[in-house]
Amino acid sequence: MNRLDMEKALKKVLDKERFRHTMGVMYTAAGLAMAHGADMDKALCAGLLHDCAKCIPNDRKLQLCIKYNIEVSRAEQKSPFLLHAKLGAYFAKEKYGVTDPEILQAIRVHTTGVPNMGTLDKIIYIADYMEPNRDKAPGLDKVRALAFRDLDETMLVILEDTLAYLKESQEEIDPLTATTYEYFKKCIGHEHEDEEEDELKWL
């Protein structure tokens, strides 16, 4: 299925606001891909399909994951809206004909993140947070300024803000999100240590 056909199909299953968001993510992902040397067509496809299962009722998401043998974590059982990412990856393959494992993985992890994310994974995660129609997420100005320079730093900022928001609002925190935050925190720390060592070599 080509991208235009995907757009037409998505219009039938997403509400107006979700489709608007989806298009914003798709084009933001393309811009980030150009900035960071990633495959733009893959970014467009993953951005377009990242929320293809979002508008399914939460109890139905859980039923479908059980039906299709998609693993459901304890956090996802408590907050089944999180399942739209895994279910979306399944639909991207089975309904929209996507076979590229990079695209499917980026869709699968765009909600919680995972340690050791690939470039496309980060691009979709970040684009989902900062696309132009977003106006309520914390730290948007900082994220938008940083995203085209450093994906890892941007991931750390988003994850930190997300965890702070979830804690403050007393919402369920998926352990995978916390693990991903610790991973990027450690990665960024090591990068800074390496930079300091390089600077000392010139002294």
ZINORSUL-V975774 format. One record per run of one state. SS is the DSSP state (H for helix, E for strand, C for the rest). FROM is the first residue (numbers start at 1). TO is the last residue. If there is no record, write none. Layout:
ss;from;to
SS;FROM;TO
SS;FROM;TO
This chain:
ss;from;to
C;1;2
H;3;13
C;14;15
H;16;36
C;37;39
H;40;49
C;50;57
H;58;67
C;68;73
H;74;78
C;79;79
H;80;94
C;95;100
H;101;108
C;109;118
H;119;130
C;131;139
H;140;147
C;148;150
H;151;168
C;169;174
H;175;201
C;202;203
